[in-house]
Amino acid sequence: MLQAYWYITKMKLLTNLTYRFEVFTAVATNLILTLASVFLWQTAYKGGSGAVETLTLQDVTTYTILSITLSTIFVCGVQDTIYYKIREGQIVTDFYRPIPLLACYLADDIGDMLSSLMNKALPLIMFASIIFGIPWPASFQSFLLFLPSCLLSYAILWLLSALVGLIAFWVMELGNMGMVKDSIVRVLSGSIVPLWFFPDSVQTVSKFLPFQYTYQTPLGIYIGNTNAGDALTAMSVQAAWIVILFLFLAAGWARTKKKTLIQGG
């Protein structure tokens, strides 16, 4: 069973490695975004406008570089995959695969993620390190906690994308639903601007939503703004959100699968 998933992941990885021009343009685009974001933060700190006392300019620079890097790695194409499969009428035949369909889509996205890590993330980190210095973690312990938190973050993002993809079973056109979801995640996750800069009311509400546990949690651990005890607590919250979202997805997938097979696609 695992060999089948690995085959899907490997084929996606090898396919993506052949598109060199797309890789170059993606690296260039992300590098420009990184430069613009870091220079903006440098200007804001020089002007003394609203900086959080516990965060230095180096902390924010590291946060920004890692945030953009993670956005290139966290590939969640499952919502588009489900939509296009339904629109092209392939979803019914996919249901008859001998392995779980959502697991196939996850393996496909992991292949995308691994190729993005090699083709986009590593070059971006290299160029950003040359310009701004290496974005070191606050400590080796922070780095060790950062890695599992990233895996939990990706699981939350993927489950959210899969849930949005299920909407395609019930509507004729998914439209910009995925884009709206991505925009909400980017803002409320602290990916663009850390939520520590937001009003207290927004920070309080965000604690009860899954979004901040996708970007700000691992990044806060990496730069040392979250200590080891709080990091473990945050990761337990991440795990709890994964369980909740998985249960919603399992229930929704069972219902939509039954609906599709009964109606014949």
N, C-alpha and C positions, 0 to 999 in steps of 0.2 A: 504493500500500500504506500509506504513512504517513498519507494522508488518511483512510483507514478508521479507523486507530487514533485520530487526532485527533478524528474524529466521535464515537467512543465516549467519549473523555475529555470532550469538550465537552458531550455530552448528560448525562453523569453530573454534571458541574459545575453545569449549569443546573438539573437536577432537585434537587440538594441546596440550591441557593440559595433554593428555594421554601419550605423547611421552617424558617421563622423561629423558631417556638417551641422547636424542638429545639436551634437555635443558642443561644438565650438560656439555656436550662437547662444546656447543655454548658459555656458560658462561666462561668456561676455556679458550677457544680460544680467546675470546674478552678481557679477563683479561690479558692474555699474550701479546696481541697486545697493550693494554693500558700501561702495564709496560714497554715494549720495547720503545714505542713512548715517554712516559714521561721521561724515563732515557736518551733517545737520546737528548731531548730538554734541560734537565739539563746539559748534557755534552756540548751542543752547547753554552748555556748561560755562563757556567763557562769559556769556551774558548773565550768568547766575539766575537763570529763569527756571524755577520750580524743580531743581534737582533734589532727589531723595538723599537725605543726609548719609544713609548707610551705603550708598552706591557712589563709587568714584568714576571718573571718566573712563578709566581702564576697564572697570567692571561693565559699564554700558557698552563699550566698544567690543569687548569679548562676547557679551550677550547678543549684540547685533550680528556679529559675524557668525556665531553658532546658530542663531535663529534662522538666518537665511540659508545656512548650510543644511540644517535639519529640514527646512521646507523643500529642498531639492531631493532629500532622501525619502521623506515620508510620502511615498507614492501610493495613492488610494484610488485606483481607476475602476474599482468595482461598480460604482454607481453608473458610470458610462458604459461599462461592459454589459451590465444587466439591461440597460435601456436599449442599446443597439441590438442585443440578442433578441429582445422582445419585438423591436421594430422590424427586424429582418426575418422574424419567424423561426429563429433557430433555438429558442429557449426550450421548446418542447422536446426536441431531439436531444438537447443537452441533459435533460432530466433523466434520460435513459443511460447515462454514463454509469459505469460500474463503481465509481467513487463519488462521494458527496460533491455536488456542484459548487457550492460556496467555497469549499476547500480548494477546488481547482482555481477559482478566481483569486483566492488568497495566494496560492502558489504563483500564479501569474504576476500578481502585484509584488510579491517578494523578489521575483526575477527582475522586475522594473527597479525595485529599490536597490538591489545589489549593483545593477548596472549604473544607476545614478550615483551610488557611492563611489564607484571607481571613475566614472567619466565626468561627473559634475562636482561632487562634494570635495574630493581630494584636490583637484586643480584650484577650486575656489579657495580652499584653506591655504594652499601654497601661495597663491597670489596675494591674498589678504595678509598673510604672515610677512611677506616681503615688504608690504606697504605700511602696515600698522604694528608689526611685531607678532610673534606667535601667541595665539590666544590660550595661554596656559590655564588649567583649572586652578581653583583656589588651593587645593591639596590633592594628594594621591587618593585620599579617602573620598573626596568629592568626586573624583573621576570614576572611582569604582561604583559609587552610588548612582552616578549619572547614567551609566550604561544600562542597568536594568530599568531605570525610570524611562529611558528612551523607548525601550521595547514595550513597556506598558502604555506609553503615550501613543505609539504607533497602533497598538491594538485598539485603543479608544477611537482614534481617527478612522481606522478601517471599519470598525463596527458602525460608526456614524454614517460613513459613506454607503455601507451596505443597506442601512435602514432607509436612506434617501433613495437608493436604487429600487427598493421594493415599491415605492410610490408609483413607479412606471407600470406596475401590474394593474393599477387602478385608474390611471388617467391615460388619455390618448396621447398626450405630449408632455414630456417632463419639463421642457422649456429650460428656463434659467434656474431651476430649483437647486441644481448642484452648485451653480455659481453663487447663489444666495447663501447656501450652507457654507461654502468655502469662505465667503466674505465674513460671515458671522464668526466662524472659527478663528480667522486671522485676527479679528479685532478683539474678541473676548478671550482669546487664548494667551494674549500678551506677546504674540508673535511680532507684531509691528511695533507696538509701544508696551513696555511692561505695565502690568496692571497696578504696580506700586505707585505709578504716577497718576492713576485715576482717583476720583473722589472716593472717600471711605464707603459711601453707600454702594457704589459699583463694585468695590472689592468685596463687600459683605455678600452681595447677591451672587457674585461669581463663584464664591466658595461652595454654593449649592448647585452649581452647573458643572458639566464635565469639561468645559472648554479650557479652563486655565490649567488643567492637569495634562494637557497635550504639549504645550510649549513652555509655559512659565515654570512649571514644576521642575522638569529636568534642567532647564537653564539656570534657575535659581540655585539648584544644588551645585551646578558646575562652577558658578562664580563665587560660591561660598556664602550667598545671602541666606541660604537655608542650612541650618546645622544638621548634624547626623540624626538626632532624635526627631526633628521636624521632617527630615527627609524620609525617614521610615514611615512616619505617620502619613505623609503625603502619598507615598507609594501604596500604602494600604488603602487609601481612598481611591487611588487609580485602579487598584485591583477590584475594589467594590463596584466602581463604575463599569468595569469590563464585564463583571457578572451580570449587572443590571441590563446593560445594552445587549449582551449575548442572549439573555432570556427574552427580551423584546424581539430580537432578530429571529430567534428560533421559533417563537410563536407566530410572528409575521410570515416567516418563510414557509412554515407548515400550511398556513391558511392560503397564501398565494399559490403555492404549488398545487394544492387541492383544487383551487379555483381554475387554474390553468389547465390541468389534466381533465377536469370535468367538461370544460368548455371546448376542449380540443385545441387549445392554443389561440 
